[in-house]
């Protein structure tokens, strides 16, 4: 906030007292009306900017700053204008700052109670507005669920042995928030519910899959996902892994369940985990009683009995971190596209970007923002990927040239198999000129030395069977050929280049 505005605030009361209460002239009244209109217009622009900032729109910050400067100018002009009420103008700030009930202007002040707010006029208003938007559901979630010992037990677990996964879930979510939260917001569902489900289902890892076949950050089974618009998009990519699409499907699914289950979040979550058919049968058979009643609760499997309070507990902590001494990290996740100036992969970018500002580096963020690409997939120069302003800055500093960029490329291109020296069959070694013991291979001590093995021709057609854990890019590197060419020969669709263990690949054009 500018020094000029602090001075304005310091004399605001005096200006109000000295204001002439006499009737205004028509010209003065016109000037006052114009100032009021300017303040209203600036407030409207600021509120719009607040929403953009909450959705990580890079234009929002600039617009909010401009609107704030306009408000300062209006208050300065108001002090000079006969008949203009400075306190009335300052009331605009009060209206804006009411949205900041839960803002954390200074994350280091951990001893401040959640409802003990510092002076609003001393706060950074744009940041306060962003924090307010983060909790824009105004704790509606608290009123929609029952807080009971089962939820408390879930909170205990999240804050002890599962604290690490909870914090990782929060960090991962911040990078995807601009993609996921608007889907819940449009559906009228609390953001805390989105976070709770995502934390329990996948810890915010978009490529997460379960043994049962559920996939993506919201863990949709294929058939259920297909009902809500998820699945193969025609390029070989399964949109269950897409944060935006999966959040949209999740919101639609939950609203459908809640419509059937008397708007009960607990029963909707039970359906999410234990099956919608079971949840509906239990609900109808119980006469519409709630999830926590014994004859309802006991009809769900133990996994669902655990799942429901754990999701609610994660959502509760998302809304009440200070109350439990929980400090979520600040994440600079403003989205910005990154255009690669040279061929690279997410693995290579992860190495050259380093981990400045991020304990675990940026691989998870890049993977979550670019679910169509495998981490080892080779991306040609000119490819535009989703990133953040911080990642783009680090890329330009460390990944386009220099020692670290070269080191990252060397490490990614290294092939462990090339360290193994293959010299062909080893001849028998005789002891004391007589019969001997073979070290490797076969043959007699008196046999002639083996003839040199002729290297295989690179043009000869060969096949290779995929081993567990291998990717097409790794196989291409192993046999020294281009991933795209290898995919084309074997009719494998990009960009994921999905292969399976045991699959036979043609190595046409590979030289190793």
C-alpha positions, 0 to 999 in steps of 0.5 A: 500500500503506498505511502500516500494512502497511509497519509490519507488514512492518517488524516481521514478523520480530521477531514471528515470532521472539517467537512462543511455540513452546509448545503452543497451547490449543484456543481459540488453535488455533481463532483461528489456524485462523480467521485462516488461513481468512480469509487463504485467502478473501481470496486467492481473492477477490484472484485472482478480481479479478485475472482481472476486472482483466485483462479490464477489468471495472470491478468487479475493481479495487474487489474487489482493493482490498478483498481486499488490505485484508482480507489486511492486517487478517489479518496485523495480527491474526496478530501479536497472536494467540499461535501464529499464524505471520506468515511463513506469512501473508506466504507468501500474498503470495509466491504472488500475486506469483509471477504478477508475473514480467514486471510493469512497475510503473514503465514509466520504468525502462527500464534494468532487465533483464526478469528483474530485478524490484524488491521485490515487496512495494513494488509496486502489487499490483493493477497487478502482477496486471493486468500478469501477466494480460496475459502469462498465457500465460507465454511459451508462444508462445516454445516453440511457434515457431522463432526464426530469422533470418527472424523476426529480419529481421521484428523488424528491420522492426517496429523500424525503418520499421514501428515506428509501425504496431506501436505503433499496433497495440498502442494499438488492441489495448488498447481491444479487448483485453477483447473479443478476448483472452477468445476466444483464452484460451478456445481455449487459444491464446497472446495474443501470437499474436492480437496478431501476426496483428492487427498484420500484418493490420490494425494493429488497425483494425476497418474495414480492408478489402483489395483482395481482399475481406478485412475486419475486424481479423482480415481474413476473406474473406467465404466463410471468415468465413461458415464460422465464423459471420461475415457479415450479422447481419440488420441489414446489419452484417457481423460480420467488422468486430466485434472479439469475433466476428472474434477468436472466428472466428480462434481457431476457424479456427487451432485447426482448422488446427493440428489438421490441421497437427500443432499447427504455428503456422507452418503454421497461419499459412501457411494463414491467409494462403495458403489452408488447401487449399494448406497441407494439401497441402504438409504432407501431401506433405512427410510432415509436415515443418515450414514452414522446410524448403526444400521446404516453404517454397518451395511457398508464395507470397512473400507467405506466406513474408513473412507468417509470420515477420512475425506471429511477430516482432510476437508476439515483440516483444509478449512481449519489448519491453524486450529490444529497447528497445521501450516500449509506451505505457500505455493507459487503456482501462477499458470504460464505456458512454457515453450521448449527451445530445444528437445527435452523431457519432463525428466530432463526438465526436472533435473535442470530446474533444480528444487529451488523453492520446492523441497521435492522439485518440480517433476510432480507439478510438471506431470500433473499439469501435463498428464498427456506426456510420460515423464521420459517422453521426448518432446521436440523443440517448439512444444508448448507445455503447461507450467508456472511463472516460476518454472518458466523463469528457472527454465530460462535461467538453467535449462536452455544453455550452460553446464547444468543444462548439458548435465541434465541432458547427459544424465537423461540420455545415459543408458545403464546397459552401455556400461556392460562390456560384451566381448562374445563367448569366452574360450575355455581356460586350461590349468597347467596345460591340461584339462580345465574348468570353464569360467563361462560358455562351453568347449574343451581346452583343446578346442580352437579359439572361437572366431570373432563374432560378426556384429549384427547389421543395423538393417536386419529386422529384429524383434524385442519383447517388452519387459515389466516396467519398460517404456517405449522411450527407454527401449528406444534409447537402449537400441539407439533409435528414435522414439517416434520412429519406433512408435510408427513402425509398431503402430503405437499412438502418441503422445503416451506411447503406451506399451505392455509387458510381453508385447513384441516390438519390431526394432526396424531401424535400430542400430544397437 
